[in-house]
Amino acid sequence: MAEKLDKREDAISGMFNEIAPKYDFINHLLSFNIDVRWRKKAVGFLDSCKAKKGEEAQFKVIDIACGTGDSSIAIYKRGMMVTGADISQGMLDVAIQKNAGLAPSRIPLPEYVNASAENLPFDKETFDAATICFGIRNFNDRRTALKEIYRVIKNGGHIAILEFAEPENRLFRLLYLLYLKHMLPGIGGLVSNRRSAYRYLAKSIEDFPKYERFCNELSEAGFNEVKYKPLTGGIALLYTGKKS
């Protein structure tokens, strides 16, 4: 019988609290810093949405499962107001510390709240867009979370989700899975002393629905114009949709 991942909120938050101090270093190391480019793709999509609304218009984004704030900061640097939400206070503490290094701007600094995607503490239609960068595979109840995200996005607003996948090219996929299942847990565990967290990472990527399957989940939650774009040969995918 396949191992069932423990995605209870306390289990996930506890795991990320433990690895938070070294998370950024390990994340950039294991992704060869390509994750920075992937985030730029998601922020670029938001930029195009903001441009349609008007350059001077206020554009508010909720960055869910924001972790240590890399995606929230990237959004802020493009002139958008951003609120990051995460269930791990340890990760949020790192994100908050990063605010001190940001240059002054007319846009308020990123705000961070300790909250679950399944129960967001915001009124309906609060945000122009929502992002989730490499976090949705950790949600215990994706269906509830997606409906909750839909609730807090304004009519005409957008969603952008970055998530890992598995390349469709057979040889590339074989090499990727070798790295994911064997090398990544070893390197991540060595640096963080938490090998189980990186075994979880590999398993969560393998279990997550990909390509059209996840697009269907977004459509079922109410989003239209749902599509995906493969990045770096399909190692990651950028899913986008619209609330209308």
Disulfide bonds with the S-S distance in Angstrom:
none
